[in-house]
């Protein structure tokens, strides 16, 4: 069983080792100890503030810890992008060109650079070590963030987005970048991606501000606009099942899609609720009575900021509360009388009374 908790300074070495396993395009988990150290410290400051209204530079970084205490994954939230530097993306627009003389009307798609200075909230930094990709751990890693958001919605912007990794080959080559970005930046995709982590100022300096007509790009580049990397497709499907949909924006470097969902409409946020722990006992998945225990695993989170911990397990209804398995109670450091926030691990009907 893995559990999620806030990152700590002592996690730096493990987080850096984890970053060595990532492929090109995962900007939010760079293989750079200094950058990772800054992000850990920023997360610790943000959690220590008590989940108040977001401020520039805020970030919540969670790590997944296995039974042996090893860090095997990470996921994060930027409660409000913008502030110190804007969020950049290409908005896909359809422009109409018409000639009455020739009786021609053409709809042409174009890329328009946008810079968001005041939100939205962005989820990212999602990565799970290959050996831990089993038993719904990836789903837990992704959805546990929404339990944190549900705990204190006002600490996060009302709109939530996710930048999905676009099409990049094993050598770090992006067809979209080669067709467009390289002409203005004169560096390869991995270099540009890395530079954007440190300082996005060069984007405003060099990126073309005029619309880019998509039909003028090479067919290879056109084909990947709004497409995800093969390894990212499961993550996209998961977010879509939570209510996320296409925003009409793509990443400026490799044209991966940006998806979005209003914060309060995210399935896990909307359906989550608070329950009291009234028992700790073995709970068999599938239940012992058809109308009592649940037939599925549930997301369970210990409430709070720095004390936030999340895992998954079957639950059983007991009077007005829930009963946890001993393993989950131990890993989340819970006891009878504590309150937890719960939500179904997967969309669908559940028989836990509200």
FENBEL-V34030 format. One record per backbone hydrogen bond with DSSP energy under -1.0 kcal/mol. NH is the residue of the N-H (numbers start at 1). CO is the residue of the C=O. If there is no record, write none. Layout:
NH,CO / NH,CO
This chain:
3,65 / 4,310 / 5,63 / 7,61 / 11,8 / 12,9 / 15,11 / 16,12 / 17,13 / 18,14 / 19,15 / 20,16 / 21,18 / 22,19 / 26,23 / 27,25 / 29,26 / 32,30 / 36,32 / 37,33 / 38,34 / 39,35 / 40,36 / 41,37 / 42,38 / 43,39 / 44,40 / 45,41 / 46,42 / 47,43 / 48,44 / 49,45 / 50,47 / 58,55 / 60,77 / 62,75 / 63,5 / 64,73 / 65,3 / 66,70 / 69,66 / 72,64 / 74,127 / 75,62 / 76,124 / 77,60 / 78,122 / 81,120 / 83,117 / 84,82 / 87,116 / 89,114 / 90,250 / 91,112 / 92,248 / 93,110 / 95,108 / 97,106 / 99,104 / 104,99 / 106,97 / 108,95 / 110,93 / 111,212 / 112,91 / 114,89 / 116,87 / 119,81 / 121,159 / 122,78 / 123,161 / 124,76 / 127,74 / 129,72 / 132,129 / 133,130 / 134,132 / 137,134 / 140,136 / 141,137 / 142,138 / 143,139 / 144,140 / 146,143 / 148,144 / 149,145 / 150,146 / 151,147 / 155,152 / 156,153 / 157,79 / 160,261 / 161,121 / 162,259 / 164,257 / 169,173 / 172,169 / 178,174 / 179,175 / 180,176 / 182,177 / 183,180 / 184,181 / 185,181 / 186,182 / 192,188 / 193,189 / 194,190 / 195,191 / 196,192 / 197,194 / 198,194 / 199,195 / 203,200 / 205,201 / 206,202 / 207,203 / 212,111 / 214,109 / 216,213 / 217,214 / 222,218 / 223,219 / 226,255 / 227,224 / 229,165 / 232,229 / 236,232 / 237,233 / 238,234 / 239,235 / 240,236 / 241,237 / 243,240 / 244,239 / 245,260 / 247,258 / 250,90 / 251,256 / 255,251 / 258,249 / 259,162 / 260,245 / 261,160 / 263,158 / 265,262 / 266,263 / 267,242 / 270,266 / 271,267 / 272,268 / 273,342 / 275,340 / 277,338 / 278,322 / 279,322 / 281,324 / 286,294 / 287,284 / 292,289 / 294,315 / 298,313 / 299,343 / 300,311 / 301,341 / 302,309 / 308,305 / 310,4 / 311,300 / 313,298 / 316,323 / 318,321 / 321,318 / 322,276 / 323,316 / 324,279 / 329,325 / 330,326 / 331,327 / 332,328 / 334,329 / 337,277 / 338,335 / 340,275 / 341,301 / 342,273 / 343,299 / 345,297
